[in-house]
Amino acid sequence: MILANYLIKNDQIETIEISGHANYDESGKDIVCAAVSTAIIVTANAGELLEKNSTYSLIIDEGYFKLDVKKHDPIMDKLLDNLKYTLYDLEQQYPNYIKNQKEG
């Protein structure tokens, strides 16, 4: 199962940490893992292309993603809200394969 944790303070995302594998299907055919990975990569690439990398720190590894906000930026905050929205939408579609948890 994929677990997505959000640390939220003052209605702003401070940290997003995503770990695990959905195990919806075998590797290479797992549409849930593919959807989550794509959402993460789109968010990270958009941050880089919009030159917002100085506002966050990022770790991406096999089955693991962590983004810590260093300085809030309106554009990056919206990108993170979109990632959260996407992951909650995926949880609605595939509740046995992804779970979202909010702290704060």
QUITATA-V70262 format. One record per pair of residues at least 4 apart in sequence whose ideal C-beta (glycine too) atoms are under 8 Angstrom apart, sorted by the first residue. I is the first residue (numbers start at 1). GAP is how many residues later the second one is. Records with the same first field share a line. If there is no record, write none. Layout:
I->GAP ; GAP
This chain:
1->19 ; 20 ; 21 ; 22 ; 95 ; 96 ; 97 ; 98
2->16 ; 17 ; 18 ; 19 ; 20 ; 30 ; 31 ; 34 ; 95 ; 96 ; 97
3->15 ; 16 ; 17 ; 95 ; 96 ; 98
4->12 ; 13 ; 14 ; 32 ; 80 ; 83 ; 94 ; 95 ; 96 ; 97
5->10 ; 11 ; 12 ; 13 ; 95 ; 96 ; 97 ; 98
6->7 ; 9 ; 10 ; 78 ; 94 ; 95 ; 96 ; 97 ; 98
7->6 ; 7 ; 8 ; 9 ; 96 ; 97
8->4 ; 5 ; 6 ; 94 ; 95 ; 96
9->5 ; 95
12->57 ; 60 ; 65
13->56 ; 64 ; 67 ; 68 ; 71
14->54 ; 55 ; 90
15->51 ; 52 ; 53 ; 54
16->49 ; 50 ; 51 ; 64 ; 67 ; 68
17->48 ; 49 ; 50
18->18 ; 22 ; 46 ; 47 ; 48 ; 69
19->44 ; 45 ; 46
20->43
21->9 ; 12 ; 42
22->8 ; 10 ; 11 ; 14 ; 72 ; 75 ; 76
23->7 ; 74
24->6 ; 7 ; 8 ; 9 ; 70 ; 73
25->4 ; 5 ; 6
26->4
30->4
31->4
32->4 ; 58 ; 62 ; 65 ; 66
33->4
34->4
35->4 ; 55
36->4 ; 51 ; 54 ; 62
37->4
38->4
39->4 ; 44 ; 47 ; 48 ; 51
40->4 ; 20 ; 25 ; 43
41->4
42->4
43->4 ; 24 ; 36 ; 37 ; 39 ; 40
44->4 ; 14 ; 16 ; 23
45->4
46->4 ; 33
47->5 ; 6 ; 8 ; 9 ; 11 ; 29 ; 32
48->4 ; 5
50->25 ; 26
52->4 ; 21 ; 23 ; 24 ; 27
53->5
54->16 ; 17
55->14 ; 15 ; 16 ; 17 ; 18 ; 21
56->11 ; 12 ; 13 ; 14 ; 20
57->10 ; 11 ; 13
58->7 ; 8 ; 9 ; 10
59->5 ; 6 ; 7 ; 8
60->4 ; 5
61->4
67->13
69->7 ; 8 ; 11
72->4 ; 5
73->4
74->4
75->4
76->4
77->4
78->4
79->4
80->4
81->4
82->4
83->4
84->4 ; 16
85->4
86->4
87->4 ; 11 ; 13
88->4 ; 12
89->4
90->4 ; 8
91->4 ; 7 ; 8 ; 9
94->4
95->4
